Amino acid sequence: MTNSKRLLLNLALITAVLTTTNPAFATLKTWYGTAGDTLWSSGGNGSPAGAPGVSDNVTFTNEDFANLPGTAGGSINNVLDAGFVTSINSLGYMNTNGFHNTQVINNLTVRGTSASDVANIADDGEPSVFFVGSGLWQDDKDAVVYATIIGNSLTVSNGNANLSVSQISATAGAHRATLDLTGLNSFTCVVSKVLVGHNFTQPDHAWRPTGELFLAKTNSITTGIISVSDAYQNAGGNCYIHLGSANTLNTDEIRIGMHKCVGFIDITPGLVNPSVTFRNAAGTGRQISWELGDEFESRTNLLFGFFTSNQARGTMDLTGAAVDALVDRITLGRGQIQRDSTVRNGDGNGTLIFGGGAIDANYIEMGIQVPGPFIGGSVGHGILKVNNDPGVGPALLTVRSNLVMAVQQPGNTDANGSTAVININGGTLAVAGDIVDGAGLSTISVDSGGKLDLKPAGDATPGNVSVDILNITDGIITNFATLSVSNINLLGPITQFTVYPGQTIAPIAAGVIGTLSVAGDVTLRGGTVMEISKIDSTLTADLLAVTGTLDLGGTLTVAFSGNTNLVVGDKFTLFSSPAFANSFTTVNLPPAGSGLAWTNKIQFDGSIEAIANGEPAAPPTIAANYSPTSISLSWPAAYTSFALRGQTNPITVGLSNNWGLVPGVVGNQVTIPRNPANGSVFFQLFQQ
């Protein structure tokens, strides 16, 4: 704050010099406090004289201000007394000196319908029916606009204009606009948008919008968009919305920390068991989207495009609150589109934290690098925490389809790449679809009795989990179909990881060969899927490496790929453990090839190896003998590992994939009756 009062620029001068930055006023009523009291109903406190009326735009400037905020012991310098019963058209606090502290005895109603007859129109064209900020980028880089409203209730209504709390500056500094409603019982707001630290002017004077909004004890907000910290060119300081004790946010979209800016929505400290409900603007269903820490900009009609090497950081921290949220799509940390070959390193960083109540989302993506046309170093980092807060927990996050983690595009140039971290600390994450790893670094940690459930209530099919690192300290992962993972770390009292019947574990991911490391014991009672490969002369294989005991059981299935046939001595190590127990109930190995078989040494050293089986090395051929009523098929008796399969289809279908074993084969020969009704019949030998 500056100590001297800034003279109020008269309206004519402002209009002449700064037409793009100032409001379109109908009747401007400026507070001067010259009546000898602090009452709104006193006609001498404003200019022009007379109490404010329904068509007035009431503005507080650098006249008659207090020395401290009202919530910090500052004096009340204006009172909406019981004698003032009318509404006003708009309200603006535009003081860069001191503080304006407003007390509301009954109710203050700000009601308008115009998009031009408002408190302020920003340079990006956004009109505000309720505005906190000077509206001038020429103000000092450390200019602060601060307003406090205490008392009973405040109602703001204009579906064509916004609530905006934002101070702008041409240069970096400590500038900030603050609206503090913590001493207000009730706040009802029905507006087009709620904008805190938001200015998307292009081209601009590097506006650096900065704002902070403390909500009332009870709040009902209905709006199209809530935006906390967004700018086109240069970011301002950290921006905040601090929620009150009871909050209903009916909005279609929530955006926090967009386009290299830093923003937060959190709970005002010190509140006991607060609550927050999220619904769409109609109040009837899911919000369209939450975008936290998002650099992504799909619009192509921007003057210079959008690009940055700075970080966007958006955080929604609902710690301590009972949450009731319905959302379609949640994005946590998304990078920018790179439209040319210049490398941009500005990442999107998004964090969502809650520990009580329930969030129900259709889809979640976190840590996202978007596709081109060029791929550079702009990646995404997403953090999700599902906790168990005292008094309101445990929290439940339900995802109705897929949860996508750490999407990283081929050609990424960022050294760390996209990352996604999920911490389930006593809460429950229930995913009705799959958890999908997108080639970046993904981590899931379960602690304090937390649960990861891949088949929530109402879901008929267990989901799959693909993740790089799974840390289990104290909690469970349940109802999964296939778990594809690189590292399982058992960090607490739980020292054994069990794959139960109906579940499947696979190192890394389907179609990718690598090592799954487990720090602890592993018990296999479901399915274990491993892959082996021979490319030219190079042998590779999935490996399950266990530091403790590996208790074998269930079904092992091994798939082979490559461009070269196996030979005697080709050995693949699938398991590593200092101690093996039991054995697989069923082992399904791929055909080794003509003249070869497998020796299973899993219980001894974790390997399988190709050996000679006495069959000729050349593959067999089928001999066919025909008669008018039958066909006889045979192949040499030396080929003991081969079986005959066939398929019958209409002539219009021909050959397909519906193979089945041919019954009645004895001693490598079989006679099959001929049926003229069969359109096409095929037979094939395959190695079992």
Helices and strands as residue ranges (DSSP letters): H 11-17, E 27-31, G 43-45, E 46-47, E 56-60, G 70-72, E 78-80, E 90-93, E 100-111, E 120-121, E 127-132, E 144-158, E 162-165, E 176-180, E 184-191, E 193-199, E 211-214, E 218-231, E 239-243, E 246-258, E 262-267, E 275-279, E 287-294, E 312-318, E 322-334, E 348-354, E 357-368, E 380-387, E 396-399, E 403-407, E 419-425, E 428-431, E 435-437, E 441-447, E 450-453, E 463-472, E 475-478, E 480-490, E 496-499, E 504-507, E 515-519, E 521-524, E 527-535, E 538-541, E 543-546, E 549-552, E 555-562, E 571-573, E 575-576, E 579-582, E 586-588, E 596-601, H 602-605, E 607-612, E 623-626, E 630-634, E 642-649, E 660-661, E 669-673, E 680-687
